[in-house]
Amino acid sequence: MADDNYLRESILAPSAKILAGYSPIMPTFQGQISEEQLLELLAYIKSQRPVERRGEP
């Protein structure tokens, strides 16, 4: 589970935390979306249900 701060940073500064083995390909949205749009995007992301994977409970 990701909290609001992690999601916010991932949208505004996606290169801040890159896991080993992954390329930093997501563009930044810093200065491209308003605070209101960011809050709406966070609300949408949090409203999505986790995807069940086969073979996992």
Number of C-alpha atoms within 10 A of each C-alpha: 6 8 9 14 10 14 17 16 16 18 19 18 16 19 16 9 11 12 8 6 6 7 9 12 9 11 12 14 15 13 8 10 13 11 10 9 11 18 14 12 16 17 12 10 12 15 9 8 7 8 6 8 7 6 5 5 5
